[in-house]
Amino acid sequence: MDDLDRIYLFGAHCYRVPSPPLGQVVEDMQTMKRLGMNLANFQISWSWCNPDDGKYDFGDLVTLLAESDRIGLFASITLTMEQMPKWVWDTYPDCRLMNARGNRIEDPTQYVLPADGKPGPCWDHTGVRREARRFLDALMETTRGFKHIAYWNLWQEISLAMVNPGASGPDRNVPFNPETLDAFRDWLKARHASLEALNNAWGTRFPSWERVEPPRLYTKVPSFMDWRRFVFEGYLPGVVEERKRVIRKGAGSPTRVAFHTCHPLFGAAWEFAWSRLADYYGTSFYPTAQLYHGWEHPGGILEEVEDRRHELWSSLYHLNYGRCTASGPTRYLISEIACGPYNVGLHVKGDVTREDLRRWLLLQIAAGSQGVVLWNTRPEIFWDEAQGQGFLDGNGGLTPHAEALREFGDALKRHSDLLANSRKPVSPVGIGVDDDTSLFLEGSDAGVHANMPLRGVYEALLTLGVDPNFVDVNRSDGQALARRRILFMPFAAAMAERTVRKLAAYVEAGGVLVSGPTPARFSEYGWAYQSGMSPEAELLFGVRQKSLCQVAEESSLWRWTPKPGRAGDLRAPVVLKGTAELESLALRASFYVQTFEPVRSRPVLRVPEPGGRNAVAGVMNRRGNGRVYLFGTMFAYASLSEGCHGTRAALGRILDSIEVPRARQGEVVMHRRFWQGAELVSLVNLGSQAGFWRDEAGAPSLEDILTGEVFGPGADIPVPAHDLRVCVRRVD
């Protein structure tokens, strides 16, 4: 265990109940070892291991831990606490989660599906917490002698997800249990200096703390913002911390813990704080099901050429977002990665090939992972995922795509230390993530607009040869922001004035800020500024808003545009014309057209108005040693979904004006990781034709991580169309 920091964890989930016969699981672990894996994950369920009060059965787990130790595999144990025993549900009938209507969620599932037992009970219930501690204490007593346990996964795909198709928002919104509401009030007391301060923030007149309530049926109110902040800052991480305390106390020796999400919480920054609670933090990654977001899917049968390019950039968006949340010393772990088709009930999906699996493994390396765990060994036996997943067949034999795992295992034998410890450098380009806007959009039932602007600007920057970082604007101090030469905020509709002041200080110190439309149109509590922009934002951008309207999409599409109620609700499609440093560029307007009256700023975009006049639709303002750009349209949508080359060209000009390096040759872009003088070089070809990357003359040779092929200084390194390769460069 002392050498664990030098080992890139490479394993698979091989046990969860209901499970195939234990003998098959043992055989599969031996196969894993032969393939070069070093970790076996066992998912245990509270209801299975503790079927009655005082009765514990850890027999399967002990057998598997002993076998994994015998054959030289590390073990990890995933807890499924939401799958609570029926006797606990019966003992504490008031532990059921209450929704916003005051109804209890009656679903004491005894199965791991759906959703690993989520949402489970109310974890603020004292009886449930007591029984959970008893169970975990017994579990730790049983496993204490096994020293090869690499980590404990405290919460598989952390969330309050509820499988309840068609349920309304109030029916799904939890937890409104009395104990949790008391905890919410305590959290509010710490956040607000006084009851008067809370009433001022919310626009309410609660006479006492005991009367304070979160909203239940209507979310477009200020109190919703604090309620959801509490869930993400208080309730969910509080559950993790409780489990962490019990596990570490029971282990009797230093013990590593982990947890992960089913996908990054795109648009929000809660995970940047969550990750500090764990030694390993990360995400699931299912390119078989998670590639298309919002309105991206074109419908019908997907063409392989466009689908493959989409897979590359969408996967890197997913994986890099997750990596950026794993802050400080926390290691970034891909806790689940697909290795077989994602079947759902009667619907079966296409086969996963050796090349697919090879590409996915390389993508997560390119994004910065420090460990990966496959889902799973043999095909699924459970109803809703029948015959899906798996790198083995039903008899335990290797599938054709399993050969990609052997190649990856061989690479680990040569480069495990570099893969485990190398990290991507801090990028000079940041994409800001703001919780206030994320919550505001959630409350507006418009959460898609928290994610899609980030996807749009990421795809544009990736194409331009930039490897950006996602940045937690809410929690980053001035020093952290100053590490970025340029920061993109593609849609920050709701911002606290303190956040705007923080951005202003960043610009004054020499940073460059690029904003999408309507920055700080609303406060962090959803209060609308009557002028269309907060006072601090008006100072930062050097403008006053003149007008704001929605603009129709090209070709009469209705992807993000609301249907008009009358003539004049939508402006006809229009193109914005660049001026000054954006001279000669044409940017397609998307979602909004916002026009401005410059105060200290100068125009960089203009839009035609009736009568042949042009209005200002974009500005640049100098502030201290830096500058800000304000685009009065959703430029991220124009680039991503409208194929607007002018938008990408505009971003490229701004990057070039501050000499941001771009690692791009033709359609091939390069990403890098470093550790102790060695580096991993990932070459990603976003083009539909084979490409090349000419390496630096005079640099040490590069070795392909999988094939071992060596490329000398100045060599042209081939990269197949819509594919990637990862190479190692070591300095002797």
Secondary structure in CASP SS format (residue, H / E / C, confidence):
PFRMAT SS
TARGET T0000
AUTHOR 0000-0000-0000
METHOD secondary structure of the structure
MODEL  1
M C 1.00
D C 1.00
D C 1.00
L H 1.00
D H 1.00
R H 1.00
I C 1.00
Y C 1.00
L E 1.00
F E 1.00
G E 1.00
A E 1.00
H E 1.00
C E 1.00
Y E 1.00
R C 1.00
V C 1.00
P C 1.00
S C 1.00
P C 1.00
P C 1.00
L H 1.00
G H 1.00
Q H 1.00
V H 1.00
V H 1.00
E H 1.00
D H 1.00
M H 1.00
Q H 1.00
T H 1.00
M H 1.00
K H 1.00
R H 1.00
L C 1.00
G C 1.00
M C 1.00
N C 1.00
L E 1.00
A E 1.00
N E 1.00
F E 1.00
Q E 1.00
I E 1.00
S E 1.00
W H 1.00
S H 1.00
W H 1.00
C H 1.00
N C 1.00
P C 1.00
D E 1.00
D C 1.00
G C 1.00
K E 1.00
Y C 1.00
D C 1.00
F C 1.00
G H 1.00
D H 1.00
L H 1.00
V H 1.00
T H 1.00
L H 1.00
L H 1.00
A H 1.00
E H 1.00
S H 1.00
D H 1.00
R H 1.00
I H 1.00
G C 1.00
L C 1.00
F E 1.00
A E 1.00
S E 1.00
I E 1.00
T E 1.00
L E 1.00
T E 1.00
M C 1.00
E C 1.00
Q C 1.00
M C 1.00
P C 1.00
K H 1.00
W H 1.00
V H 1.00
W H 1.00
D H 1.00
T H 1.00
Y C 1.00
P H 1.00
D H 1.00
C H 1.00
R E 1.00
L C 1.00
M E 1.00
N C 1.00
A C 1.00
R C 1.00
G C 1.00
N C 1.00
R E 1.00
I C 1.00
E C 1.00
D C 1.00
P C 1.00
T C 1.00
Q C 1.00
Y C 1.00
V C 1.00
L C 1.00
P C 1.00
A H 1.00
D H 1.00
G H 1.00
K C 1.00
P C 1.00
G C 1.00
P E 1.00
C C 1.00
W C 1.00
D C 1.00
H C 1.00
T H 1.00
G H 1.00
V H 1.00
R H 1.00
R H 1.00
E H 1.00
A H 1.00
R H 1.00
R H 1.00
F H 1.00
L H 1.00
D H 1.00
A H 1.00
L H 1.00
M H 1.00
E H 1.00
T H 1.00
T H 1.00
R C 1.00
G C 1.00
F C 1.00
K C 1.00
H C 1.00
I E 1.00
A E 1.00
Y E 1.00
W E 1.00
N E 1.00
L C 1.00
W C 1.00
Q C 1.00
E C 1.00
I C 1.00
S C 1.00
L C 1.00
A C 1.00
M C 1.00
V C 1.00
N C 1.00
P C 1.00
G C 1.00
A C 1.00
S C 1.00
G H 1.00
P H 1.00
D H 1.00
R H 1.00
N C 1.00
V C 1.00
P C 1.00
F C 1.00
N C 1.00
P H 1.00
E H 1.00
T H 1.00
L H 1.00
D H 1.00
A H 1.00
F H 1.00
R H 1.00
D H 1.00
W H 1.00
L H 1.00
K H 1.00
A H 1.00
R H 1.00
H C 1.00
A C 1.00
S C 1.00
L H 1.00
E H 1.00
A H 1.00
L H 1.00
N H 1.00
N H 1.00
A H 1.00
W H 1.00
G C 1.00
T C 1.00
R C 1.00
F C 1.00
P C 1.00
S C 1.00
W H 1.00
E H 1.00
R H 1.00
V C 1.00
E C 1.00
P C 1.00
P C 1.00
R C 1.00
L C 1.00
Y C 1.00
T C 1.00
K C 1.00
V C 1.00
P H 1.00
S H 1.00
F H 1.00
M H 1.00
D H 1.00
W H 1.00
R H 1.00
R H 1.00
F H 1.00
V H 1.00
F H 1.00
E H 1.00
G H 1.00
Y H 1.00
L H 1.00
P H 1.00
G H 1.00
V H 1.00
V H 1.00
E H 1.00
E H 1.00
R H 1.00
K H 1.00
R H 1.00
V H 1.00
I H 1.00
R H 1.00
K H 1.00
G H 1.00
A H 1.00
G C 1.00
S C 1.00
P C 1.00
T C 1.00
R C 1.00
V E 1.00
A E 1.00
F E 1.00
H E 1.00
T E 1.00
C C 1.00
H C 1.00
P C 1.00
L C 1.00
F C 1.00
G C 1.00
A C 1.00
A C 1.00
W H 1.00
E H 1.00
F H 1.00
A H 1.00
W H 1.00
S H 1.00
R H 1.00
L H 1.00
A C 1.00
D C 1.00
Y E 1.00
Y E 1.00
G E 1.00
T E 1.00
S E 1.00
F E 1.00
Y C 1.00
P C 1.00
T C 1.00
A C 1.00
Q C 1.00
L C 1.00
Y C 1.00
H C 1.00
G C 1.00
W C 1.00
E C 1.00
H C 1.00
P C 1.00
G C 1.00
G C 1.00
I C 1.00
L C 1.00
E C 1.00
E H 1.00
V H 1.00
E H 1.00
D H 1.00
R H 1.00
R H 1.00
H H 1.00
E H 1.00
L H 1.00
W H 1.00
S H 1.00
S H 1.00
L H 1.00
Y H 1.00
H H 1.00
L H 1.00
N H 1.00
Y H 1.00
G H 1.00
R H 1.00
C H 1.00
T H 1.00
A C 1.00
S C 1.00
G C 1.00
P C 1.00
T C 1.00
R E 1.00
Y E 1.00
L E 1.00
I E 1.00
S E 1.00
E E 1.00
I E 1.00
A E 1.00
C C 1.00
G C 1.00
P C 1.00
Y C 1.00
N C 1.00
V E 1.00
G C 1.00
L C 1.00
H E 1.00
V C 1.00
K C 1.00
G C 1.00
D C 1.00
V C 1.00
T C 1.00
R H 1.00
E H 1.00
D H 1.00
L H 1.00
R H 1.00
R H 1.00
W H 1.00
L H 1.00
L H 1.00
L H 1.00
Q H 1.00
I H 1.00
A H 1.00
A C 1.00
G C 1.00
S C 1.00
Q C 1.00
G E 1.00
V E 1.00
V E 1.00
L E 1.00
W E 1.00
N C 1.00
T C 1.00
R C 1.00
P C 1.00
E C 1.00
I C 1.00
F C 1.00
W H 1.00
D H 1.00
E H 1.00
A C 1.00
Q C 1.00
G C 1.00
Q C 1.00
G C 1.00
F C 1.00
L E 1.00
D C 1.00
G C 1.00
N C 1.00
G C 1.00
G C 1.00
L E 1.00
T C 1.00
P H 1.00
H H 1.00
A H 1.00
E H 1.00
A H 1.00
L H 1.00
R H 1.00
E H 1.00
F H 1.00
G H 1.00
D H 1.00
A H 1.00
L H 1.00
K H 1.00
R H 1.00
H H 1.00
S H 1.00
D H 1.00
L H 1.00
L H 1.00
A H 1.00
N H 1.00
S C 1.00
R E 1.00
K C 1.00
P C 1.00
V C 1.00
S C 1.00
P C 1.00
V E 1.00
G E 1.00
I E 1.00
G E 1.00
V E 1.00
D C 1.00
D H 1.00
D H 1.00
T H 1.00
S H 1.00
L H 1.00
F H 1.00
L H 1.00
E H 1.00
G H 1.00
S C 1.00
D C 1.00
A C 1.00
G C 1.00
V H 1.00
H H 1.00
A H 1.00
N H 1.00
M H 1.00
P H 1.00
L H 1.00
R H 1.00
G H 1.00
V H 1.00
Y H 1.00
E H 1.00
A H 1.00
L H 1.00
L H 1.00
T H 1.00
L C 1.00
G C 1.00
V C 1.00
D C 1.00
P C 1.00
N E 1.00
F E 1.00
V E 1.00
D E 1.00
V C 1.00
N C 1.00
R C 1.00
S C 1.00
D C 1.00
G H 1.00
Q H 1.00
A H 1.00
L H 1.00
A C 1.00
R C 1.00
R C 1.00
R C 1.00
I E 1.00
L E 1.00
F E 1.00
M E 1.00
P C 1.00
F C 1.00
A C 1.00
A C 1.00
A E 1.00
M C 1.00
A C 1.00
E H 1.00
R H 1.00
T H 1.00
V H 1.00
R H 1.00
K H 1.00
L H 1.00
A H 1.00
A H 1.00
Y H 1.00
V H 1.00
E H 1.00
A C 1.00
G C 1.00
G C 1.00
V E 1.00
L E 1.00
V E 1.00
S E 1.00
G C 1.00
P C 1.00
T C 1.00
P C 1.00
A C 1.00
R C 1.00
F E 1.00
S C 1.00
E C 1.00
Y C 1.00
G C 1.00
W C 1.00
A E 1.00
Y C 1.00
Q C 1.00
S C 1.00
G C 1.00
M C 1.00
S C 1.00
P H 1.00
E H 1.00
A H 1.00
E H 1.00
L H 1.00
L H 1.00
F H 1.00
G C 1.00
V E 1.00
R E 1.00
Q E 1.00
K E 1.00
S E 1.00
L E 1.00
C E 1.00
Q E 1.00
V E 1.00
A C 1.00
E C 1.00
E H 1.00
S H 1.00
S H 1.00
L C 1.00
W C 1.00
R C 1.00
W C 1.00
T C 1.00
P C 1.00
K C 1.00
P C 1.00
G C 1.00
R C 1.00
A C 1.00
G C 1.00
D C 1.00
L E 1.00
R E 1.00
A C 1.00
P C 1.00
V C 1.00
V E 1.00
L E 1.00
K E 1.00
G E 1.00
T C 1.00
A H 1.00
E H 1.00
L H 1.00
E C 1.00
S C 1.00
L C 1.00
A E 1.00
L E 1.00
R E 1.00
A C 1.00
S C 1.00
F E 1.00
Y E 1.00
V E 1.00
Q E 1.00
T E 1.00
F E 1.00
E E 1.00
P E 1.00
V C 1.00
R C 1.00
S C 1.00
R E 1.00
P E 1.00
V E 1.00
L E 1.00
R E 1.00
V E 1.00
P E 1.00
E C 1.00
P H 1.00
G H 1.00
G H 1.00
R C 1.00
N E 1.00
A E 1.00
V E 1.00
A E 1.00
G E 1.00
V E 1.00
M E 1.00
N E 1.00
R E 1.00
R E 1.00
G C 1.00
N C 1.00
G E 1.00
R E 1.00
V E 1.00
Y E 1.00
L E 1.00
F E 1.00
G C 1.00
T C 1.00
M C 1.00
F H 1.00
A H 1.00
Y H 1.00
A H 1.00
S H 1.00
L H 1.00
S H 1.00
E C 1.00
G C 1.00
C C 1.00
H H 1.00
G H 1.00
T H 1.00
R H 1.00
A H 1.00
A H 1.00
L H 1.00
G H 1.00
R H 1.00
I H 1.00
L H 1.00
D H 1.00
S H 1.00
I C 1.00
E C 1.00
V C 1.00
P C 1.00
R C 1.00
A C 1.00
R E 1.00
Q E 1.00
G C 1.00
E C 1.00
V E 1.00
V E 1.00
M E 1.00
H E 1.00
R E 1.00
R E 1.00
F E 1.00
W E 1.00
Q C 1.00
G C 1.00
A E 1.00
E E 1.00
L E 1.00
V E 1.00
S E 1.00
L E 1.00
V E 1.00
N E 1.00
L C 1.00
G C 1.00
S C 1.00
Q C 1.00
A C 1.00
G E 1.00
F E 1.00
W E 1.00
R E 1.00
D C 1.00
E C 1.00
A C 1.00
G C 1.00
A C 1.00
P C 1.00
S C 1.00
L E 1.00
E E 1.00
D E 1.00
I C 1.00
L C 1.00
T C 1.00
G C 1.00
E C 1.00
V E 1.00
F E 1.00
G C 1.00
P C 1.00
G C 1.00
A C 1.00
D E 1.00
I E 1.00
P E 1.00
V E 1.00
P C 1.00
A C 1.00
H C 1.00
D E 1.00
L E 1.00
R E 1.00
V E 1.00
C E 1.00
V E 1.00
R E 1.00
R C 1.00
V C 1.00
D C 1.00
END
